[in-house]
Amino acid sequence: MDKLAVVAIGGNSLTRPGQRGTIPEQFENTRATSAVIADMIARGHEVVLTHGNGPQVGNILLRAEMASSVLPPLPLDTCGADSQGGIGYMLQQVLGTELRRRAIEKDVVTVLTQVVVDPNDPAFDEPSKPIGPFYSEEDVKRRRDEQGWAVMEDASRGWRRVVPSPMPVRIVEVGAIRALLSAGCVVIGVGGGGIPVVESDGGLRGVEAVIDKDHASRLLANQIGAGLFVISTDVPQVALHYGTDRETAIDEMTVEEAERYHREGHFPPGSMGPKVLAGIDFIRNGGGTVIITNPGSLGRALDGETGTRIIRERE
């Protein structure tokens, strides 16, 4: 297996369900994640680490809203940049400490990463990605009318703002990431799917959008020539008929099988769908192997004992 790996972890790996999301909690959760990544590095893998940022950006937006009477608002692209810096700082510190404890001499570096999207992407006409806190119907409709928000109802919890989720087109700092890998660094990049930008007047301009973390990680993996793409989730394996009495775990599937299962509706868009599609795209664009598993099972998944592998074809 190619030793260059991109590992995509979720924002919920850093803020666990039921937690308040305090900084001490996030640091403690980061220690568990960092131990898993250090294990991979000890096995000889060169690692680029990517991460989600949903809970963290939600907190940033809520703080900005609560301070709106005295401070100017923060655009969503700036919130994403803030979260990249904060999460990158935690991962750099904790993973760096874990590597030194194991006598592994590697610098851990965060690259604040911009990701170009197409301003004509259909997602801009159909905002669908919920962000920020939940509101009452009265509050959210006032914000819709005053601030131009698109909103949607979550029947069990309330109303939320929704924003576009366009597909990533190009990673601006990919050259810097390649250079850092060549220098032997562990790189943290495309946090939260990257800061969404569009090309404008010969430069770049941030936009109010959220890029799917797994799709951005896939693009990065292909652009740096990674042979392994690891997608972290909250279950040890992908399953058919998930949540039913017919549930069947998948150890391995070819790209064609994964595409067929997706067409059959086994991987919903709000959960496993984007992860499987990102894995398919990785292999279709020249990548090697995809592993989908939870963080605690990663070591065993690398040994082929658990997890779900997506491969090009069987020999």
C-alpha positions in Angstrom: 0.0 0.0 0.0 1.3 3.5 -0.9 2.6 5.1 2.2 1.3 8.6 1.5 -2.1 8.9 3.1 -4.8 11.6 3.5 -6.8 11.0 6.7 -10.1 12.9 7.0 -11.5 13.2 10.6 -14.8 14.7 11.5 -15.4 17.9 13.5 -17.4 15.7 15.9 -14.2 13.7 16.7 -13.0 16.9 18.4 -16.4 17.8 20.0 -18.2 14.7 21.1 -22.0 14.3 21.4 -23.2 15.4 24.8 -20.2 17.7 25.5 -20.3 21.5 25.7 -17.4 21.8 23.4 -15.1 23.5 25.9 -11.4 24.0 25.0 -10.3 21.4 27.6 -12.7 18.9 26.2 -11.5 19.5 22.6 -7.9 19.1 23.7 -8.7 15.8 25.4 -10.5 14.5 22.4 -7.6 15.7 20.2 -5.2 13.5 22.2 -7.2 10.4 21.3 -7.2 11.3 17.7 -3.5 12.2 17.7 -2.6 8.8 19.2 -4.3 7.1 16.2 -2.5 9.4 13.7 0.9 8.8 15.5 0.3 5.1 15.2 0.0 5.5 11.4 3.2 7.6 11.2 5.0 5.0 13.3 4.0 2.4 10.8 5.8 4.4 8.1 3.0 6.4 6.6 3.4 10.0 5.5 0.2 11.7 6.6 -1.8 14.7 5.6 -4.6 15.3 8.1 -7.8 17.0 7.3 -10.7 17.7 9.6 -14.3 18.8 9.8 -15.3 22.0 11.7 -19.1 21.9 12.1 -19.4 22.3 15.9 -16.5 24.7 16.0 -17.9 27.0 13.3 -21.3 26.8 15.0 -19.8 28.2 18.2 -17.9 30.9 16.3 -21.2 32.0 14.6 -23.0 32.0 17.9 -20.4 34.1 19.7 -20.4 36.6 16.8 -24.2 36.8 17.0 -24.2 37.3 20.8 -21.6 40.1 20.4 -23.4 41.7 17.3 -24.4 44.8 19.3 -20.8 45.8 19.8 -18.8 44.0 17.1 -19.2 43.8 13.3 -20.5 40.5 11.9 -18.1 37.8 10.7 -18.6 36.4 7.2 -18.7 32.6 6.9 -15.4 32.3 5.1 -13.7 34.1 7.9 -15.3 31.9 10.5 -14.0 28.9 8.5 -10.5 30.4 8.6 -10.8 31.0 12.3 -11.7 27.4 12.9 -8.8 26.1 10.7 -6.4 28.1 12.9 -7.9 27.0 16.2 -8.2 23.3 15.4 -4.9 23.3 13.6 -3.3 24.7 16.8 -4.7 22.0 18.9 -3.7 19.2 16.5 -0.2 20.7 16.0 0.4 20.9 19.8 -1.0 17.5 20.8 0.1 15.5 17.8 3.6 17.1 18.0 3.8 16.1 21.7 2.7 12.5 20.9 5.3 12.2 18.1 8.1 13.5 20.4 7.0 11.1 23.1 7.6 8.3 20.6 10.9 9.8 19.5 9.5 10.6 16.0 11.2 13.7 14.7 8.6 15.4 12.5 7.2 18.9 12.5 3.4 19.2 12.4 2.3 22.2 10.3 -1.1 23.7 9.6 -1.7 25.2 6.2 -4.6 27.7 6.1 -6.2 26.4 3.0 -8.4 28.2 0.4 -10.4 26.0 -2.0 -11.7 27.4 -5.2 -15.4 26.7 -6.1 -17.3 27.5 -9.3 -19.6 30.6 -8.8 -22.0 28.9 -11.2 -22.2 25.7 -9.2 -26.0 24.8 -8.9 -25.5 24.6 -5.1 -25.6 28.4 -5.0 -29.2 28.4 -6.2 -30.2 25.7 -3.7 -28.6 26.3 -0.3 -28.9 23.0 1.7 -26.1 22.9 4.4 -27.4 23.7 7.9 -25.0 25.9 10.0 -25.1 27.6 13.3 -27.6 27.3 16.2 -31.3 26.4 16.1 -33.9 29.2 16.2 -37.5 29.6 16.8 -39.6 30.1 13.7 -40.2 33.7 14.6 -36.5 34.4 15.1 -35.3 32.7 12.0 -37.8 34.3 9.7 -36.9 37.7 11.0 -33.2 36.9 10.1 -34.4 35.6 6.7 -36.2 38.9 6.0 -33.5 41.2 7.5 -30.3 39.4 6.5 -31.4 37.4 3.5 -30.8 34.0 5.0 -32.1 30.8 3.4 -33.6 28.7 6.2 -35.0 25.2 6.8 -36.9 23.5 9.5 -35.6 20.6 11.5 -39.0 19.2 12.8 -37.6 17.9 16.0 -35.2 20.8 17.0 -36.2 24.0 15.4 -35.1 26.2 12.4 -31.6 26.8 11.1 -29.8 28.8 8.5 -28.7 26.9 5.4 -25.9 27.9 3.0 -24.7 26.5 -0.4 -22.4 23.5 -0.4 -20.6 23.7 -3.8 -18.1 21.1 -5.0 -14.4 21.9 -4.7 -12.6 22.7 -7.9 -9.0 23.6 -7.0 -6.9 23.8 -3.8 -4.9 27.0 -3.8 -2.2 26.0 -1.4 -1.5 22.5 -2.8 2.0 23.5 -3.8 2.8 24.5 -0.3 1.4 21.2 1.1 3.6 19.3 -1.4 6.7 21.2 -0.3 6.0 20.6 3.4 5.6 16.9 2.7 8.9 16.8 0.8 10.5 18.4 3.9 9.2 15.5 6.0 6.4 17.4 7.8 3.0 16.1 8.9 0.6 18.5 7.3 -2.9 19.6 8.4 -4.9 21.1 5.5 -8.3 21.8 4.0 -9.8 22.1 7.5 -13.6 22.2 7.3 -13.4 21.5 3.6 -11.3 24.6 3.1 -12.1 28.3 3.0 -14.5 28.7 0.0 -13.3 31.2 -2.5 -14.1 32.2 -6.1 -11.8 33.6 -8.7 -12.6 37.3 -9.2 -10.8 40.1 -11.1 -7.5 38.1 -11.3 -7.6 37.3 -7.6 -9.7 35.4 -5.0 -12.8 36.4 -3.0 -14.4 34.5 -0.1 -18.0 33.4 -0.4 -20.7 32.4 2.0 -20.6 28.6 1.6 -19.5 25.3 3.2 -17.5 22.8 1.2 -18.0 19.1 2.1 -14.9 18.0 4.1 -14.7 14.6 2.5 -14.9 15.9 -1.1 -12.3 18.5 -0.4 -10.1 15.9 1.2 -10.5 13.6 -1.8 -9.4 16.4 -4.1 -6.4 17.0 -2.0 -5.5 13.3 -1.9 -5.6 13.1 -5.7 -3.7 16.3 -6.2 -0.8 15.2 -4.0 -0.8 11.7 -5.4 -1.8 9.9 -2.2 -2.3 6.1 -2.5 -4.5 5.8 0.6 -7.5 7.9 1.6 -8.9 7.2 5.1 -12.3 8.6 5.9 -13.2 8.7 9.6 -16.7 8.2 10.7 -18.6 7.1 13.8 -19.1 3.4 12.9 -16.4 0.8 12.3 -17.7 -0.3 8.9 -20.1 0.7 6.1 -23.2 -1.4 5.9 -26.0 -2.3 3.6 -29.6 -1.9 4.9 -28.1 0.2 7.8 -30.3 0.4 10.9 -32.6 -2.5 9.9 -32.7 -6.2 10.8 -31.1 -6.8 7.4 -28.0 -4.8 8.2 -24.9 -6.3 6.6 -21.4 -4.9 7.2 -19.2 -4.5 4.1 -15.5 -5.5 4.4 -14.6 -4.6 0.8 -16.3 -3.3 -2.3 -15.1 -2.4 -5.7 -15.8 1.0 -7.2 -18.5 -0.5 -9.4 -20.2 -2.2 -6.4 -20.0 1.0 -4.4 -21.7 2.9 -7.2 -24.4 0.3 -7.5 -25.1 0.3 -3.8 -25.3 4.1 -3.8 -27.8 4.1 -6.7 -29.8 1.6 -4.7 -30.1 4.1 -1.8 -27.9 2.3 0.8 -25.9 5.5 1.5 -28.1 8.5 2.4 -26.9 12.0 1.5 -26.9 13.2 5.1 -24.6 10.5 6.4 -22.6 7.9 4.6 -23.4 9.1 1.0 -20.8 11.9 0.7 -18.1 9.6 2.2 -18.7 6.8 -0.2 -18.9 9.2 -3.2 -15.7 10.8 -2.1 -14.0 7.4 -2.0 -15.4 6.6 -5.5 -14.1 9.9 -6.9 -10.7 9.3 -5.3 -10.2 6.0 -7.1 -11.8 7.1 -10.4 -9.2 10.0 -10.4 -6.2 7.7 -10.0 -6.1 7.0 -6.3 -5.3 3.6 -4.7 -7.3 2.4 -1.8 -10.0 3.9 0.5 -10.7 2.9 4.1 -13.8 4.0 5.9 -13.9 3.3 9.6 -14.0 5.0 13.0 -10.9 6.4 14.7 -10.6 3.6 17.3 -10.6 0.9 14.7 -8.1 2.5 12.3 -5.1 0.4 13.3 -7.0 -2.8 12.8 -8.5 -1.5 9.6 -5.0 -0.9 8.2 -4.3 -4.5 9.0 -7.4 -5.6 7.1 -9.2 -6.8 10.3 -12.1 -4.3 10.2 -13.3 -1.2 8.3 -14.6 -1.0 4.8 -12.2 -0.9 1.9 -13.1 0.5 -1.5 -10.8 -0.8 -4.3 -10.6 -0.4 -8.0 -11.2 -4.0 -8.8 -10.5 -7.5 -7.5 -7.6 -9.4 -8.9 
